[in-house]
Amino acid sequence: MESIWSKTCAIPPRRALHGDVETEIAVVGAGMAGVLIAAALQKEGKQVLVLEANRIGSGQTRNTTAKITAQHGLFARKLIEALGEDRAKQYAAANLAAIDAYRELIRSEGIDCDFEEAAAYAYGNDLKRLKQEAEAEAQLGLPASLIRDPDVPGGGAGAVRVERQAQFHPLKFLKAVARPLTIYENTPVRRAKNHVLFTGGGRVRAERIVFACHFPFVNFPGLYFARMHQERSYVLALENAACPDGMWIGAGDGGYSFRKYGSLLLLGGGGHRTGENHKGGRYEELRARAAEWFPNSREVAHWSAQDCITADGAPYIGQYAKSRPYWYVATGFQKWGMTGSMVSAVLLRDAICGGNNPYAEAFAASRFDAETVRGVAGESAHAVKSLTKQLFQIPAKQAEELPRGHGGIVFLHGKKVGVYKDADGTVYAVDIRCPHLGCQLEWNPDEKSWDCPCHGSRFDFRGELISGPAQSDIKGQEP
C-alpha cells in the first residue's frame, strides 16, 4: 500500500544520531510540519536540528491527498460557533496566507513539485445548508460562492466553491525544503525531560523544543491524548477515470473526495475513527464506487491516511503547556495537514523569534473553553469504554477457530490475545493492550493492523509500532 507520492519520489537517506549534541532548537518529526517549521526558523538564523523516528516524510505526509486549501469541508458555521467570529476569521486568514506562502516559497526557490492552482469544492444535496456555508465562508473572508448541480460523480444539489486554492506533489516539495536542514533519521525520541530529548543514539539538549510528530507522545503536561482522537481514511489512484477539474470533498459523513494528479484521479473516502474498522471493506467500498462511476478505470495504487481531530475543529499550534514555556507543539490538523503545516511554520517562527502574529489566538494550544471541555469528556468516555472492554469482553473464538487470512481477539492457551493467521496458517499472537495508556487494541482487517480506538496508535500484525502516540512495540505471545 504505497502512495503515488512515495512511488514517484525518493528522498535521499540521512544518518541516525550517534552521541550527544546541543542545539538552539530541536524539532521532533520530519514530516511536512516539522520540515517547514525547521526551515522557517533556520531562515531566521536559528540553529536547528530535526529528529525523525523513521524517514523524512514517512508518516502522514506521504499519505496525504496533498490539497493546499482553506476550504475545509463544511467548516465555517461550526468554527464560528466553536471559536467565535473573530477567531474563526483568524483561522481562515491564516490558512489563506498559508497558500500564498507555498506559492512564494515554490516560486522563490524554484521548486519543481507539480504545483498548480485549482478551485476547491464541498458538495452535497442539502442546498439550504450549502448556501448557509457559502455565506459563512464569505463572512470569514474566503472567496466562496454557491454553485448548483455540480458535475461530480454521484451528483449533488450544489457545492460551495472557493477559488485560487492549490495542489502539488508533497514529497517533491518536501525533498527540496529539507535539503539544507540537519535531519537525523531513524532516531526516535523516547522521552523528553525539560531541555533534553532522549533517543536510542544519544541525547539532544536544546534551548527550545518543538513537537511536530503528528500526535504528541508526552502525556503530561499538555493532556493532548484527552483533547484529540485520530481518524483514518482511504484512497485509490485510478487511470482512465474522467472527473471535473478542481478538488472535491463530499459534505457530511460518508462523502467522497476527488482530485486529479496528472492523468490520475485520486478517489478518497471510507473514513472512520481509528480502531473502529471491525468489519473492514473500506477499499472494497471505494472500488465499488470506482466501478460504478468510472467503469473503464484501472486502479494503480491504494493507501490510507490518519488525521488528528480536535474537539473544536482548530489545530493546536503554540506553547505546549504553561509549565514548559520552552516547548512548542503543532498538531490536530484535522484532514488539512498541508495548510496546517505552513500555518504552524509561520506561527511558531513568530512565537520563537519574538514576532506578534495576528492569527495566533485562534490556534493557541492553551485554549480550554466549554466546547473543548465537552470534547475532552467525550474522548475520556471513549477511553473508559475501551479499558472496560479489555477487562470484561469475552472472546468468541479460540485461536484454532480463526480462519486463515483473518485476525481478531481470541483465546490462546487459555489467555485473551490478539491473533492474525496468515494464508499459510502461521499464527502471529500479540498482547492486545496498547502500551500508550493501556486501551484494548482492535483488529483492522483492511490493513492487517492492530489499532487503538482511544488515541490512534497502530501496530502491524507482528506487533511492531506503525504510528504513535505509543512509543514501543506490543509484546508478542507464544502461538
SULCORMO-V661999 format. One record per helix or strand. SS is the DSSP state (H for helix, E for strand). FROM is the first residue (numbers start at 1). LEN is the number of residues. If there is no record, write none. Layout:
ss->[SS	SS]
from->[FROM	FROM]
len->[LEN	LEN]
//
This chain:
ss->[H	E	H	E	H	E	H	H	E	H	E	E	H	E	E	E	E	H	E	E	E	E	H	E	E	E	H	H	H	E	H	E	E	E	E	E	E	E	E	E]
from->[4	21	32	48	61	67	76	85	116	127	144	158	170	183	189	196	202	224	228	247	257	264	282	298	316	324	337	360	370	398	399	406	415	427	433	440	449	458	465	476]
len->[5	8	12	4	3	2	8	25	9	13	5	10	9	2	5	4	10	3	12	4	5	10	12	13	6	8	17	4	23	1	3	7	7	4	1	5	4	3	3	2]
//
